[in-house]
């Protein structure tokens, strides 16, 4: 075995071990931030698709009810819209050679009083995100969906509102302090259809660039 092959094998073994740790994680149920009264009210089911070969990272918020049931990310209408934005089918989307899918919270956080999803659990990112990112130095593009992922990945580049952040996508992509290009996106939920209509530049300007970059990276990793 050559030295590069040995390094690759060691990296894959380390990532597999980390994913096994994540799969067994129960901190939001057993030792939640904020005290036992705020413990996750159901059994955790971490959903995380990290990859040592993917060129694109999708950094979302947290699983919803359908993803909690399926154990796979974006198995819902939001996933259909996201795949349309990316210009890929399900086969390519779920191929870890192309995409890593690592939300800010790995488990479904539950519903609020109005029936909407609660924010990602506060315990998750501090416990795991740095370790997961360290195992994926090969990434070429990071897609940050929603304000929680944008806050973590963009730091000072995040604007006061999601609209301002996404509108500023060109300068964020070109930011010199980002070692990996980052592109901010709104959540692909159909509840955001009104936002998309109010911001026609998103479909006219951002989505063509997103599709172009994704196609280039997917084609390159398929060779």
N, C-alpha and C positions, 0 to 999 in steps of 0.2 A: 504494500500500500504506500502510495506517495504521501509526502507531507501535506499537500493541499487536501487530499482525500481523507487523511487522518483527521485534519482539522474539521472538515465538513461532517464527518461521522461523529466526532466529539460534540460538535455544535448541535446536531440532531438529537443525540442522546440527552444532552442537557435540556433541550427544549421539551422533549417528551417527558422528562422527569418533572419539569416545571408545570406542564399541563396536567400531569397527574396530581400534583399538589393543588392546583386550582380546582380540579374536579372534586377534590375532597374538602374544599374550603367550606367552613360553616361560621365564619366570624360574624356575619350579619345576623345570624340566628342566636349564637351562643355568647358572643361578647360584642354587642353592637355599640357603635358610637352613640353616645347620648343616654346610655343606660338600658337596663333590661326592658323597661316599658316600651321601648322603641325597637324591640327585636323584630326581625322579619317574621311575619305571621304564618308563613308556610315553609315547607321544606325547600332549601335552596337547590337550584339546578343551574350551576354555572355554565354559561355559553361563551366559549372563546375559541376562535380558530386562528391561532398563531401559526406562523410558518417560517421555516428557515430558507425558503426559496421564493416566496411571493415578492413581487416588485411593488405591489400596491397594498396599502393598509387602509381599510375602512374603519374609522374610529367613530362609533355611534354613541348612543346614550345608554340604554339598557334594554333587555328583552321585554317584550310585551306578553300578553296572555297566550297568544298563538305560538310564539317562539318558546315560551316556557313549556308549553305542551309538547312541541315537536323536538326541542333540544337542538334545533338548527337555526342560525340567524336569518332574519328577514324572510321567514316563510309566512308572509302576510301581504296584503295589498301594498304596504309601504315598500316591501322588497320588489314587487313588480314594477313600481314606479322608479325605484332606484336603479334597477337593471336597465330600464329604458333610458334613464339619464346617462348611464355608463355606456350604453350601446352594446351590451353583452347578453348572452342567453344564460340560462341556469347552469348549463354544463361548465361554462367558463367561470361564472360567478362563484361556484362552489368548488372550483379547482384550487387547492392551496398553492399550486405552482404559480398562480396568478394573483390571488387575493388572500390577504390575511384580514380577518374580521374580528376586531377586538374592541368591544364597547367599554365605556367608562365604568359601568357597573355590570358585572357578569350575570347577575341574577335578576329575575323579575321583581321589582321593588314593591309591588302591590298597587292598589287603586286608591285615589283620593275620594273625597265625599261626592264629587260630581261624576265619578266613574272614569276619570282620566288616569293615566299612568303617573305614579309618583316619580320624583327625581331619582337618578341613580343613587344607590346607597353610598354614604360617605366613607365607609370602611374600605371599599374595594380598591379605588385608585391608589391610595397611599400604600396599601399592602402589596399590590401586584404590578401596577402599571410600569414602573421603572424597570422591574425585572424582566417583564415581557418585552419591552422595547429594546433592552440590552441584548436580547437574543435574536433580534431582527435587523442587523446592520446593513443587510442587502437591500432594504427598501429604497425605492426610487420616487415614490409619490405617496403622500398621506392625505386622505380625504377626511376632513373633520366635519361631522354632521351634528348640528345643534350647538347650543351655547356651552354645555358642559365640556364637550370634547374640544371646542374652540378655546375655552379658558385654559385648559391643561396644555394643549399643544401650541397655542399662539402666544401666550403670555401677554406682553405689552402690545402686541399687534392686534389683539382683540379690541374691538370698538365698544361703545356703550350699548349698542343694540345689535341683535343678530343681523338686521337689515344692513346696518352700516358696515359690519364686518364682512358680510358676503359681497356687498357692493365694492368693497376695497380689495377684491380677490386678486387683481393684477399685481398690486404692490406687495401683497402677501406672498404670492408665488415667487416674486423676484427678490424677496427680502434676503439680504446677505447674511443675516444672523441665523437663518434656517439651514441646517446642514442637509436636510431633505426637503424638497419643495412641498408646500402644504397648500391645499385648496379648501376653503371653507364652503360649506353647503348648508341649506336649510334642511330640516327633516323632511323626508319624502312622504310623510303622512298625507293622506288625501284631505285632512283638515287644513292643510296649508295651500290648498288650491286657490283660495282668495289672495294669499300673499303672492303667489306666482302671477296671478292676473294683474295685481297692482305693481308688479316689478317686471315688466316685459323684457328688460335687459338680461334677466336671468336666463331665459330660454334663447334669446337672440344672440347673446354674447358669451356667457359663461358656459352653457352646455356644449356648444360646438368645440370649445377649447378642451373641456373635460373629455368629450368623446375622442378627440384627436389624441390626447395624451394617453388615455387608457388603451386605445387601439394600438398605438406605437409600442407600449410596454407589453401588452398581451402578445402581440405578434413577435416581439423580440424574445420573450420567454418561451414561445412555442417552437422556436427554431432549434 
